[in-house]
């Protein structure tokens, strides 16, 4: 296969704005000087996949059949490997990977690798994520073997700040309220000893970015985009940028 001919599959729609953000970061991470230098990307955005957190809590249907169906749609379309820009959906990663014939990049593991490589002196990471992700301990499984601790919000802050902010983004509200809630939750984590914050739900980077806080903010969507570009180019060479650039921070 010629360089650049690999097709990246994106299993999206969880939610749609987060999928669009991931595609933008794929573009930003690609070393390109012309349209023809960019990568082939196939996106299947299915917002009807059942709520992942509700399923993990035992309060909703299993999303795995819809995830498998979406993955198979991408594979039939020619995807050579898959990405899934939804953190909580990684609770179902092992079963999904076992059900399909192409590799799937693991967003959380890519983020743990980036944390260790980019912030070698840091040991305590505050996690902003859905309650389903916290219950699944996805980040603990990826970070703790590297000697990195994960700190979560107190339950009251988790529900009143983090989950409120995430669903505000999903509902298309003006970002100011979600941004305020997320920053309050991040401040709470810093008070608990966090040396950096993980934006551990793909809606969160839409309202919280590196540079917004006095500590580093890790963006798993960006880490996944960089990993996807590297795989598609079959290269460990430096990519286009060290972090995404935004024209409008409003």
KAWOHU-V524679 format. One record per helix or strand of 2 or more residues. SS is the DSSP state (~ for helix, > for strand). FROM is the first residue (numbers start at 1). LEN is the number of residues. If there is no record, write none. Layout:
ss from len
SS FROM LEN
SS FROM LEN
This chain:
ss from len
> 7 6
~ 16 14
~ 35 3
> 40 6
~ 52 5
~ 64 13
> 81 3
~ 88 12
~ 107 12
> 124 5
~ 131 6
~ 138 9
> 149 4
~ 155 16
~ 175 17
> 196 4
~ 204 3
> 216 4
~ 220 14
